[in-house]
């Protein structure tokens, strides 16, 4: 006969647990605990609580911040899952010191950190500086587009949303007409609470009416969303500060999380989430934010002067290049044709007929006649002024079509085989400096090749850590303010992990 060990679920078991001993030195939870307790100024939360004389005692912000940071490091973003972890996971219990905050308390704490998130981020950045983790000479900038808590099906221009509302209302009328016909056939037996087709149809009508009412209210409260070019762009009913963005995995409705990383240990010196997909719009705001952060931890006003900035071709624009010159940054931002010109790549990438294309320098200006002379000796007369490239003013010169039709070098001069005559656009400026052309010549040098390759080492692992290791695949909050809080919390977790690994005072 089989013999088994006895068991009894009614027995009482006492498990002695020391919460402090669960936070072992050398672990991320210990680093989070030590930094929040000793290096971060949590008094900035005190003004939110007016319960010193009346009201219930609040959860200490230190406890909530520790729990949220550690949850994000484990890829747990949901406030309900964080609440459950505080009840079941011994490490979360130790960080919360036995407290069990509910999901609404956790969610409200994260969402309300609008004024506190940057000071907290700077506290961690100051620790990085004091631990010698900042190099301060080479910086790399990049972005990460992530879906947000918004439906892209609820996107469109104001006219599109009005049409959608009308279609919903038309569908409601059709369903109600079908309902009346069904009631007549069945003698009025299928009503609102019926169990047949009538009840299902009525529930569908109620859902559509709610959608129509939601659209109506949104249209009354919102104006058309205007883009950077002065034209209306698509709005979004669920989160109007998010935007449709094209990614390698398709189009998403979300935000673009930007991060500027220091080259020594990949410390993020500034992070910000934007509701715009174009990276070319974000260099200026990120540099401004990084300058402010660096000043707050003791750096001077010209913190970036003479320093190196690396960014990919998506940031190449006249505005960004001019900003780098203004800041004194030694920037390396290639143009879109950088790889085609790279001799290390296959010659097949190089356009066959564009290698020897004529450029502006090949045309000679005749001051006496006010005309340009092409390399073949033909004259180009002044035609008009035109505006191109975000407001940069150009003078346009036209060649005689008869000269171009018989020219043997037309393929080197015209944009395509179907071109009839040459249009030469000459920029008008104080010095006539073409920043984009200067950058192209700079980035093509052998020294720039080796330096620009550092961008991949510096900033790409930052997003790999946040997305793959920390499992941030979407934002759970709505509005730029709240999404930016969530993004900066993840940036803080990344920096704290670097402190744990490389900081002498925390690397055990």
Residue pairs with C-beta under 8 A, 6 or more apart in sequence:
17 90
17 93
19 93
19 94
19 97
19 98
20 94
22 29
22 90
22 91
22 93
22 94
23 29
23 30
23 33
23 91
23 94
23 95
24 30
25 508
26 500
26 507
26 508
27 500
28 70
28 73
28 496
28 497
28 500
29 70
29 91
29 94
29 95
30 500
30 506
31 496
31 497
31 499
31 500
31 506
32 66
32 69
32 70
32 73
32 95
32 496
33 66
33 95
34 506
35 123
35 124
35 127
35 496
35 499
35 506
36 42
36 62
36 65
36 66
36 69
37 62
39 123
39 124
39 126
39 127
40 65
40 120
40 123
40 124
41 119
41 123
42 61
42 62
42 65
44 115
44 116
44 119
44 120
45 61
45 116
48 112
49 58
51 57
51 58
59 99
59 101
59 105
59 109
61 109
63 95
63 96
63 97
63 99
63 101
64 101
64 105
64 106
64 109
65 109
65 120
66 95
66 96
67 82
67 85
67 86
67 92
67 95
67 96
67 101
67 106
68 82
68 106
68 109
68 110
68 489
69 489
69 492
69 493
69 496
70 91
70 92
70 95
71 77
71 81
71 82
71 85
71 92
72 470
72 472
72 489
72 490
72 493
73 470
73 493
73 497
75 470
75 471
75 472
76 82
76 85
77 472
77 476
77 486
78 103
78 476
79 103
79 104
79 106
79 107
79 110
80 103
82 92
82 103
82 106
83 100
83 101
83 102
83 103
83 106
85 92
86 92
86 93
86 96
86 99
86 100
86 101
87 93
87 100
110 477
110 482
110 485
110 486
110 489
111 477
111 482
111 485
113 120
113 485
114 481
114 485
117 484
117 485
117 488
117 489
118 293
118 488
120 492
121 271
121 293
121 488
121 491
121 492
122 293
122 296
122 297
124 492
124 495
124 496
124 499
125 267
125 269
125 293
125 297
125 495
126 296
126 297
126 298
127 499
127 503
128 134
128 265
128 267
128 495
128 498
128 499
128 503
129 297
129 298
131 499
131 502
131 503
131 504
131 505
131 506
132 504
133 262
133 264
133 265
133 267
133 498
133 499
133 502
133 503
134 262
134 264
134 265
134 267
134 269
135 262
135 263
135 264
135 265
136 262
136 264
136 299
136 303
136 307
137 263
137 307
137 308
138 262
138 263
138 264
138 307
138 308
138 310
138 454
138 458
139 260
139 261
139 262
139 263
139 269
139 290
139 304
139 307
139 308
139 309
139 310
139 458
140 260
140 261
140 263
140 309
140 310
140 311
140 454
140 455
140 458
140 459
141 258
141 259
141 260
141 261
141 283
141 286
141 309
141 310
141 311
141 315
141 459
142 258
142 259
142 279
142 311
142 312
142 455
142 459
142 460
142 462
142 463
143 256
143 257
143 258
143 259
143 274
143 279
143 282
143 314
144 256
144 257
144 258
144 259
144 463
144 466
144 467
145 245
145 247
145 252
145 254
145 255
145 256
145 257
145 277
146 252
146 254
146 255
146 257
146 472
146 473
146 474
146 475
147 252
147 253
147 254
147 473
147 474
147 475
148 239
148 242
148 253
148 254
148 255
148 474
148 475
148 477
148 478
148 483
149 238
149 239
149 474
149 475
149 476
149 477
149 478
150 236
150 238
150 239
150 242
150 253
150 254
150 478
151 236
151 238
151 253
152 236
152 244
152 251
152 252
152 253
154 236
154 237
154 238
155 234
155 235
155 236
155 237
155 244
155 253
156 164
156 234
156 235
157 224
157 232
157 233
157 234
157 235
158 219
158 223
158 224
158 232
158 235
160 234
161 215
161 218
161 219
161 235
161 237
162 219
164 215
165 212
165 215
165 216
165 219
168 208
168 211
168 212
168 215
169 212
171 208
172 205
172 208
172 209
172 212
175 201
175 204
175 205
175 208
176 205
178 201
179 190
179 198
179 201
179 202
179 205
182 190
182 197
182 198
182 201
183 189
183 190
183 191
183 198
186 198
189 198
190 196
190 197
190 198
190 199
191 198
191 199
191 202
192 198
192 199
192 202
193 199
194 202
214 237
215 237
218 237
222 235
222 240
224 232
224 235
225 232
225 233
225 234
225 235
225 240
226 232
226 233
227 233
228 276
228 278
228 281
233 243
234 243
234 244
236 242
236 243
236 253
238 478
239 253
239 478
239 479
241 275
241 478
241 479
241 480
242 253
242 254
242 255
242 275
242 478
242 483
243 253
243 254
243 255
243 275
243 276
243 277
244 251
244 252
244 253
244 277
245 251
245 252
245 253
245 254
245 256
245 277
246 277
254 474
254 475
255 273
255 274
255 275
255 475
255 480
255 483
255 487
256 273
256 274
256 275
256 276
256 277
256 279
256 282
257 271
257 272
257 273
257 274
257 487
258 271
258 272
258 273
258 274
258 279
258 282
258 286
259 268
259 270
259 271
259 459
259 462
259 463
259 491
260 268
260 269
260 270
260 271
260 286
260 287
260 290
261 267
261 268
261 269
261 458
261 459
261 462
262 268
262 269
262 458
263 308
263 454
263 458
265 498
265 502
266 458
266 459
266 461
266 462
266 498
267 495
267 498
268 462
268 491
268 494
268 495
269 290
269 293
269 294
270 286
270 289
270 290
270 293
271 487
271 488
271 490
271 491
272 282
272 285
272 286
272 289
272 484
272 487
272 488
273 475
273 480
273 483
273 484
273 486
273 487
274 281
274 282
274 285
274 480
275 480
276 282
278 314
279 311
279 312
279 314
279 315
280 314
280 315
280 316
280 317
280 319
280 320
282 315
283 311
283 315
283 320
283 323
283 324
284 319
284 320
284 323
287 304
287 323
287 327
287 329
290 303
290 304
291 301
291 303
291 304
294 303
295 301
295 303
302 328
304 327
304 328
304 329
305 327
305 328
305 329
306 328
306 330
307 329
307 330
308 329
308 330
308 331
308 332
308 451
309 324
309 329
309 330
309 331
309 332
309 333
310 331
310 332
310 333
310 451
310 452
310 454
310 455
310 458
310 459
311 320
311 331
311 332
311 333
311 455
312 333
312 334
312 455
313 333
313 334
313 335
313 336
313 338
315 333
316 333
316 334
316 335
316 336
316 436
316 439
317 390
318 389
318 390
318 392
318 435
318 436
319 390
320 333
321 331
321 333
321 435
321 436
321 439
322 435
324 331
324 333
325 435
331 439
332 442
332 443
332 448
332 451
332 452
332 455
333 439
333 443
334 439
334 440
334 443
334 452
335 436
335 439
335 440
335 443
337 440
338 440
338 443
338 444
339 345
339 349
340 349
340 350
340 351
341 350
341 440
341 444
342 349
342 444
342 449
344 449
353 411
353 412
356 412
357 412
357 413
358 374
358 375
358 409
358 412
358 413
360 424
360 426
362 374
362 375
363 372
363 373
363 374
363 375
363 380
363 424
364 372
364 373
365 371
365 372
365 373
366 372
366 373
366 379
369 379
370 382
371 379
371 380
371 381
371 382
371 397
372 379
372 380
372 397
372 424
372 426
373 379
373 380
374 380
374 399
374 413
374 422
375 409
375 413
376 407
376 408
376 409
378 399
378 400
378 403
378 404
378 407
379 399
379 400
380 397
380 398
380 399
380 422
380 424
381 397
381 398
382 395
382 396
382 397
383 396
383 397
383 398
384 396
385 393
385 394
385 395
385 396
385 428
386 393
386 394
386 396
386 425
387 393
387 394
388 394
388 425
392 427
392 429
393 427
393 428
393 429
394 425
394 426
394 427
394 428
395 425
395 426
395 428
396 423
396 424
396 425
396 426
397 423
397 424
397 425
397 426
398 421
398 422
398 423
398 424
399 421
399 422
399 423
399 424
400 421
401 420
401 421
403 421
404 410
404 413
404 414
404 419
404 420
404 421
404 422
405 420
407 413
410 419
411 417
413 422
414 421
414 422
427 434
442 448
443 452
462 494
465 494
465 497
466 472
466 490
466 491
466 494
467 473
470 490
470 493
470 494
472 490
475 483
475 486
475 487
476 486
477 483
477 485
477 486
499 506
500 506
500 507
501 507
